[in-house]
Amino acid sequence: MTITFTTGLMGSGKSKKLIDQFKKDPSSCIAFSTKIDGDTGTLGIIKSRSGEFIFGINLNANQKDEVISIIKLFFSKPSLDTIYIDEVQFFDEPTISKIINLFHHSDINLHLFGLSTTFTGEPFESSNFLLNSNKLKQIIKLPMTCQYEGCNLEAEYNARIVDGKVVRTGKTFVEEKSMYLAYCKKHYFS
């Protein structure tokens, strides 16, 4: 069976790729949407910036025991072939490690999607683990062009924009909606 991790910057098309892949998947599959709020096991939505969406099951990354119980339940279903999980950057390393261990004791394909770094340029704990894991069959990095007006360089950073300026400090997970743009190194640090 296959395990993959698809990563890229905000706006690189990770959720769109998941949705497209899920819709075309001829196997028996299920999708999970990882959040940092709401209840694990409730109905959720995975939505791309283009407006396309699929329904999935919510996983609250803070409800670690419940997340593992739900995932374990689906890994034990003989009729299920493939599991998709969006926003895996919200998990901590022990949780994502347990999910991968469940995969290794099953006959199910596992496709993980998420950001690799925060707006500060630091790696997310679970994404760093996945990027450095020898247990993955494939890592897919989605490239993106810098979104600074007139720039055509490859973007390398998720820039949090506040009052028109790049902010590189602060809490990773904030309640209020922030604006994020993918910037190249030059525009992220200027």
Backbone bond lengths (Angstrom), bond angles and torsions (degrees), N, CA, C in turn:
res aa  C-N    CA-C-N  psi(-1)  N-CA   C-N-CA  omega(-1)  CA-C   N-CA-C  phi
1 M - - - 1.446 - - 1.533 108.41 -
2 T 1.301 116.12 164.80 1.464 121.83 -171.86 1.527 111.57 -113.76
3 I 1.339 114.92 142.46 1.456 120.65 170.97 1.525 107.39 -128.02
4 T 1.352 115.98 128.84 1.463 120.69 -179.89 1.522 109.95 -129.72
5 F 1.333 115.22 156.42 1.468 122.21 172.85 1.517 107.33 -129.93
6 T 1.326 116.10 117.80 1.459 122.28 176.82 1.519 107.68 -104.12
7 T 1.338 115.62 125.23 1.456 120.15 -176.51 1.525 110.28 -136.89
8 G 1.298 115.52 162.64 1.454 122.82 179.15 1.515 108.73 174.13
9 L 1.304 115.63 -179.72 1.459 120.70 179.43 1.531 110.35 -77.89
10 M 1.342 115.66 170.00 1.463 119.77 175.35 1.522 108.62 -60.41
11 G 1.327 115.40 130.08 1.451 119.72 178.83 1.519 114.12 88.72
12 S 1.334 117.92 3.22 1.465 120.41 -177.84 1.526 113.14 -80.21
13 G 1.321 117.61 -9.85 1.458 120.26 176.43 1.516 115.26 103.35
14 K 1.337 117.32 20.32 1.464 120.47 -179.60 1.529 111.43 -61.42
15 S 1.329 116.65 -50.60 1.469 119.70 -178.72 1.523 111.02 -66.24
16 K 1.323 117.24 -37.32 1.470 120.18 177.80 1.524 110.17 -63.06
17 K 1.328 116.21 -42.35 1.469 120.56 178.15 1.530 109.90 -61.77
18 L 1.332 116.96 -44.54 1.460 120.70 178.33 1.527 110.17 -59.27
19 I 1.330 116.85 -48.85 1.472 121.74 -178.42 1.523 110.81 -60.44
20 D 1.332 116.95 -47.94 1.470 120.86 179.73 1.527 111.22 -61.16
21 Q 1.318 116.04 -45.42 1.460 121.17 -179.21 1.531 110.55 -64.10
22 F 1.331 116.26 -43.08 1.466 122.09 179.77 1.529 110.81 -61.92
23 K 1.337 116.05 -45.99 1.472 120.17 -178.19 1.526 112.35 -65.33
24 K 1.339 117.47 -31.28 1.467 121.38 -178.47 1.526 112.58 -89.77
25 D 1.318 116.68 -10.96 1.461 121.21 -175.51 1.530 110.39 -68.70
26 P 1.342 117.84 116.74 1.459 120.02 -179.22 1.535 112.87 -78.77
27 S 1.312 116.86 -9.59 1.464 120.10 -177.77 1.528 110.36 -81.00
28 S 1.304 115.73 170.23 1.465 122.08 174.11 1.529 106.45 -76.80
29 C 1.344 117.40 115.65 1.462 119.32 -173.21 1.525 111.79 -138.52
30 I 1.322 114.52 162.96 1.461 122.36 177.66 1.525 107.98 -141.08
31 A 1.344 115.79 150.90 1.462 121.25 -179.98 1.523 110.00 -119.51
32 F 1.323 114.68 144.85 1.461 122.23 176.20 1.519 109.06 -122.35
33 S 1.324 115.22 142.78 1.457 122.57 178.35 1.521 108.25 -115.30
34 T 1.319 117.97 115.37 1.460 121.77 -178.19 1.520 110.28 -86.33
35 K 1.316 115.72 133.97 1.466 123.10 -179.09 1.530 109.05 -133.25
36 I 1.316 116.39 173.99 1.466 120.68 172.21 1.525 110.05 -115.81
37 D 1.332 115.35 15.67 1.463 120.89 175.10 1.531 108.33 -147.86
38 G 1.323 117.11 176.52 1.460 120.80 -179.36 1.520 110.88 76.99
39 D 1.316 115.46 178.53 1.458 120.78 -176.27 1.522 111.61 -103.18
40 T 1.314 115.15 138.43 1.456 121.66 174.56 1.519 109.15 -64.18
41 G 1.326 115.12 135.48 1.457 120.26 177.66 1.517 114.56 97.45
42 T 1.334 117.68 -6.28 1.472 120.66 178.87 1.529 109.71 -86.42
43 L 1.323 115.66 165.13 1.460 120.80 179.23 1.524 110.25 -70.10
44 G 1.317 116.26 133.48 1.454 121.73 179.48 1.510 111.48 -131.18
45 I 1.313 114.83 178.15 1.464 121.62 179.90 1.522 108.72 -132.42
46 I 1.321 115.04 136.76 1.458 121.47 170.27 1.522 105.00 -107.68
47 K 1.330 115.76 118.56 1.461 120.51 -172.90 1.522 110.19 -127.30
48 S 1.330 115.96 137.95 1.464 120.68 176.66 1.525 109.13 -94.09
49 R 1.313 116.02 166.60 1.468 120.74 178.63 1.524 111.77 -64.88
50 S 1.335 117.07 -21.03 1.468 120.72 178.67 1.528 112.01 -79.65
51 G 1.334 116.67 -6.24 1.457 120.92 178.61 1.515 113.94 98.75
52 E 1.333 117.89 -11.20 1.457 120.46 177.17 1.525 108.77 -67.89
53 F 1.344 116.01 148.10 1.453 118.61 179.53 1.525 111.13 -152.59
54 I 1.321 113.99 161.75 1.458 122.29 169.89 1.524 106.62 -137.14
55 F 1.307 115.67 158.41 1.455 119.97 175.27 1.523 109.44 -86.13
56 G 1.300 115.46 147.56 1.450 121.54 177.88 1.512 109.36 -147.87
57 I 1.291 115.64 -176.94 1.468 121.56 178.04 1.524 107.61 -104.58
58 N 1.337 116.04 129.38 1.462 120.96 179.25 1.523 111.37 -69.67
59 L 1.317 115.21 138.59 1.450 123.56 170.52 1.519 107.18 -123.62
60 N 1.334 117.86 115.21 1.453 121.01 176.35 1.523 107.58 -85.34
61 A 1.316 116.84 113.58 1.463 122.14 -175.61 1.524 112.68 -58.49
62 N 1.335 117.66 -21.91 1.462 121.39 178.76 1.528 112.76 -82.20
63 Q 1.333 117.04 -14.12 1.467 122.09 178.56 1.530 108.83 -100.19
64 K 1.318 115.57 65.77 1.466 122.37 -168.94 1.524 113.72 -58.31
65 D 1.324 117.78 -46.39 1.463 120.48 -178.97 1.522 111.30 -63.69
66 E 1.340 116.03 -41.46 1.464 120.23 179.27 1.531 111.22 -65.94
67 V 1.339 116.35 -39.37 1.464 120.81 178.67 1.530 109.73 -59.62
68 I 1.325 116.89 -49.66 1.468 120.57 -178.71 1.530 110.09 -63.59
69 S 1.324 117.81 -39.72 1.473 120.42 178.57 1.522 111.52 -61.21
70 I 1.329 116.73 -44.45 1.480 120.78 -179.49 1.531 110.15 -66.20
71 I 1.321 116.83 -48.31 1.470 120.61 -179.23 1.529 109.74 -61.16
72 K 1.318 116.67 -43.46 1.469 121.30 179.69 1.529 110.41 -59.70
73 L 1.311 116.62 -40.49 1.464 121.71 178.43 1.531 110.35 -58.59
74 F 1.326 117.01 -45.26 1.463 120.29 -178.38 1.530 112.44 -73.85
75 F 1.322 117.51 -33.09 1.457 119.39 176.16 1.533 111.42 -65.78
76 S 1.331 116.94 -22.48 1.465 119.94 -178.97 1.528 113.15 -88.60
77 K 1.329 118.05 -4.18 1.465 121.04 -179.25 1.533 109.81 -78.68
78 P 1.337 118.09 118.61 1.463 119.87 -178.04 1.527 113.67 -68.57
79 S 1.320 117.08 -19.96 1.469 119.42 -177.58 1.531 112.66 -88.18
80 L 1.330 118.27 -5.03 1.458 121.76 -177.40 1.533 110.40 -94.63
81 D 1.338 115.88 133.37 1.461 121.02 -178.89 1.525 113.87 -105.95
82 T 1.349 117.09 -33.65 1.467 120.29 -170.55 1.526 111.15 -142.65
83 I 1.335 115.47 138.36 1.464 122.76 175.46 1.528 108.30 -120.20
84 Y 1.329 116.19 132.31 1.462 123.67 174.98 1.531 107.11 -113.54
85 I 1.329 116.89 134.57 1.475 120.81 176.28 1.520 108.69 -130.69
86 D 1.339 116.01 121.27 1.464 122.31 179.24 1.528 109.94 -95.72
87 E 1.319 116.04 153.27 1.471 124.41 174.46 1.532 113.21 61.02
88 V 1.332 117.21 43.70 1.466 120.78 -177.84 1.527 113.19 -67.65
89 Q 1.324 117.67 -11.20 1.467 119.84 178.39 1.524 111.86 -63.15
90 F 1.334 117.69 -18.75 1.469 120.61 179.57 1.532 112.66 -75.04
91 F 1.321 117.91 -19.06 1.460 120.69 179.01 1.520 110.82 -77.16
92 D 1.344 115.82 154.78 1.459 119.16 170.10 1.530 107.89 -88.40
93 E 1.318 116.51 170.50 1.465 120.43 -176.86 1.527 113.23 -60.58
94 P 1.351 119.54 -44.08 1.473 117.89 179.79 1.537 113.08 -59.96
95 T 1.320 117.58 -36.89 1.466 119.97 -179.58 1.516 110.60 -68.01
96 I 1.325 117.80 -47.41 1.467 120.02 -178.87 1.526 109.86 -66.94
97 S 1.320 117.95 -33.37 1.460 121.81 177.11 1.537 110.37 -64.44
98 K 1.329 117.22 -41.46 1.474 121.04 178.01 1.524 110.70 -64.91
99 I 1.325 117.32 -39.13 1.468 120.93 178.03 1.530 109.83 -62.81
100 I 1.322 116.99 -43.91 1.460 120.74 179.38 1.527 110.79 -64.88
101 N 1.317 117.00 -38.72 1.471 119.55 177.14 1.523 111.26 -63.91
102 L 1.319 117.83 -37.67 1.467 120.76 175.33 1.530 109.75 -61.33
103 F 1.324 115.92 -41.50 1.467 120.89 178.19 1.530 110.57 -58.38
104 H 1.308 117.23 -44.10 1.468 121.34 -175.72 1.531 112.86 -68.34
105 H 1.319 116.61 -13.28 1.463 120.79 176.92 1.528 111.03 -108.88
106 S 1.339 116.39 26.33 1.467 120.35 -177.98 1.521 110.18 -139.36
107 D 1.306 114.64 177.90 1.466 121.92 174.65 1.524 110.05 -114.22
108 I 1.311 116.60 34.90 1.466 122.41 -174.48 1.524 110.32 -111.49
109 N 1.335 116.51 140.83 1.463 121.81 172.06 1.519 108.54 -77.17
110 L 1.318 116.78 142.88 1.462 121.36 -179.67 1.521 108.83 -129.94
111 H 1.351 115.82 121.99 1.464 121.60 179.53 1.530 108.41 -119.73
112 L 1.326 115.85 116.08 1.460 123.56 -177.62 1.525 109.40 -106.56
113 F 1.332 116.02 142.19 1.462 122.09 -178.55 1.526 108.55 -134.55
114 G 1.342 117.43 137.07 1.452 119.48 176.93 1.519 113.81 176.19
115 L 1.311 114.15 168.29 1.466 121.94 176.09 1.517 109.91 -71.10
116 S 1.313 117.05 150.20 1.462 119.69 176.29 1.532 111.47 -95.91
117 T 1.347 117.61 -32.80 1.470 119.81 -177.21 1.528 112.23 -130.70
118 T 1.325 114.46 156.83 1.460 122.00 176.66 1.534 109.19 -81.88
119 F 1.321 116.59 179.36 1.465 121.03 178.01 1.529 111.97 -69.01
120 T 1.340 117.07 -13.75 1.461 120.76 177.68 1.526 111.53 -88.18
121 G 1.325 116.74 -5.28 1.453 121.74 -178.22 1.522 113.03 89.81
122 E 1.342 117.06 -2.09 1.461 121.57 178.59 1.526 109.95 -82.52
123 P 1.328 118.24 145.64 1.469 119.66 179.24 1.525 111.64 -71.85
124 F 1.323 115.51 144.34 1.458 120.36 169.42 1.527 106.73 -69.61
125 E 1.314 116.35 143.80 1.471 121.56 -175.57 1.532 112.35 -56.43
126 S 1.321 117.15 -50.80 1.471 119.73 -177.04 1.527 111.77 -70.19
127 S 1.315 116.94 -37.82 1.462 120.51 179.73 1.523 110.74 -66.60
128 N 1.310 116.92 -40.38 1.457 121.13 177.15 1.529 109.96 -61.06
129 F 1.321 115.75 -42.87 1.460 120.70 176.96 1.530 110.72 -59.84
130 L 1.327 116.59 -46.00 1.465 120.69 -179.41 1.527 111.98 -65.16
131 L 1.326 116.97 -42.74 1.463 120.75 -178.97 1.531 112.42 -65.20
132 N 1.315 116.28 -25.36 1.460 120.39 -178.22 1.529 112.97 -106.49
133 S 1.327 116.42 9.36 1.457 120.95 -177.59 1.522 111.01 -86.71
134 N 1.305 116.25 138.11 1.463 120.02 174.73 1.527 110.94 -89.67
135 K 1.336 117.11 5.21 1.459 121.61 -179.55 1.528 112.63 -89.20
136 L 1.339 117.02 -12.48 1.461 120.28 -178.84 1.520 110.71 -82.36
137 K 1.315 115.53 141.51 1.458 120.88 176.81 1.530 110.58 -82.68
138 Q 1.341 115.74 -32.44 1.462 118.41 -175.40 1.524 110.25 -155.10
139 I 1.332 115.73 135.43 1.467 122.38 171.86 1.517 106.63 -114.10
140 I 1.324 115.62 124.98 1.463 121.47 -179.01 1.526 107.51 -112.55
141 K 1.333 116.73 116.65 1.467 121.38 178.75 1.521 108.30 -105.38
142 L 1.333 115.84 119.24 1.456 121.41 -179.15 1.523 109.61 -88.12
143 P 1.336 118.30 117.82 1.468 120.94 -178.88 1.523 111.21 -76.96
144 M 1.312 114.63 161.92 1.455 120.66 179.87 1.524 109.53 -153.33
145 T 1.324 116.65 145.92 1.462 122.44 177.17 1.526 109.24 -87.79
146 C 1.321 116.37 144.53 1.462 122.63 177.86 1.530 109.66 -53.27
147 Q 1.341 115.99 135.51 1.458 121.33 -178.39 1.524 113.25 -93.09
148 Y 1.344 116.87 5.56 1.467 119.87 174.25 1.518 106.90 -69.90
149 E 1.329 116.28 132.08 1.463 121.14 -174.11 1.529 111.73 -53.34
150 G 1.333 115.42 124.05 1.451 122.22 176.73 1.520 115.23 86.89
151 C 1.323 117.74 -3.67 1.469 120.50 -178.59 1.528 109.73 -94.12
152 N 1.304 116.48 138.06 1.461 121.81 178.78 1.528 112.36 -119.25
153 L 1.335 117.10 12.59 1.459 119.99 178.58 1.527 110.01 -74.87
154 E 1.333 116.44 162.79 1.461 119.92 177.54 1.525 109.57 -72.97
155 A 1.321 115.66 133.30 1.464 121.12 178.46 1.521 109.56 -74.27
156 E 1.342 115.47 143.70 1.464 121.30 -179.35 1.524 112.81 -128.50
157 Y 1.339 117.18 -11.75 1.460 120.64 -172.19 1.525 111.33 -134.78
158 N 1.350 115.04 145.94 1.459 121.77 168.81 1.521 106.16 -88.18
159 A 1.301 117.53 107.13 1.468 121.06 -177.35 1.524 110.10 -94.35
160 R 1.343 116.41 123.57 1.468 120.94 172.69 1.522 106.40 -85.43
161 I 1.329 116.56 123.73 1.458 122.14 -176.79 1.530 109.24 -106.23
162 V 1.334 116.18 121.92 1.462 122.31 176.62 1.523 107.30 -128.87
163 D 1.330 116.55 124.12 1.468 122.45 -178.13 1.530 111.39 52.93
164 G 1.322 116.09 39.50 1.457 122.15 175.92 1.512 115.54 78.28
165 K 1.347 117.74 4.73 1.462 120.86 -178.12 1.529 110.75 -122.42
166 V 1.334 116.08 150.25 1.453 122.00 176.51 1.524 109.04 -72.64
167 V 1.330 116.42 129.17 1.466 122.56 176.66 1.527 107.07 -109.78
168 R 1.327 116.71 126.59 1.461 120.54 -176.26 1.524 113.06 -115.00
169 T 1.330 117.61 10.42 1.459 121.39 177.04 1.523 108.97 -133.13
170 G 1.323 115.71 160.82 1.462 120.77 178.18 1.516 111.31 125.10
171 K 1.318 114.65 179.67 1.459 120.83 -179.32 1.527 110.00 -70.59
172 T 1.313 115.43 141.26 1.465 120.24 179.71 1.518 111.10 -67.49
173 F 1.334 116.82 -48.25 1.462 121.13 -178.24 1.519 108.55 -104.69
174 V 1.324 116.75 114.20 1.457 122.07 -179.22 1.523 109.55 -119.32
175 E 1.334 115.29 151.45 1.464 120.95 -178.46 1.528 111.90 -70.31
176 E 1.343 116.13 -44.25 1.463 119.12 -176.69 1.516 110.78 -75.27
177 K 1.307 115.99 149.78 1.464 121.16 178.02 1.520 108.58 -71.66
178 S 1.303 115.82 133.00 1.455 121.82 176.25 1.513 108.65 -115.41
179 M 1.318 115.19 160.12 1.462 120.33 175.98 1.528 107.70 -94.74
180 Y 1.327 115.47 132.00 1.450 121.16 178.65 1.516 109.37 -125.38
181 L 1.325 115.53 138.79 1.456 121.88 175.20 1.521 108.08 -132.18
182 A 1.312 116.21 149.83 1.461 121.61 176.18 1.525 107.82 -87.42
183 Y 1.335 116.14 120.49 1.459 121.40 -177.42 1.532 111.19 -121.34
184 C 1.317 114.54 151.87 1.461 121.27 170.82 1.539 107.30 -74.74
185 K 1.312 116.46 170.48 1.461 121.60 -178.83 1.526 111.31 -58.27
186 K 1.329 116.67 -44.17 1.466 121.37 -178.11 1.528 111.98 -57.62
187 H 1.329 117.49 -47.88 1.462 120.46 -175.78 1.526 113.09 -81.92
188 Y 1.328 116.90 -23.46 1.460 120.00 175.73 1.524 110.47 -68.01
189 F 1.340 116.24 -39.19 1.465 119.69 -176.33 1.524 113.84 -96.33
190 S 1.332 119.08 -2.89 1.477 119.16 -178.01 1.517 111.47 -87.94
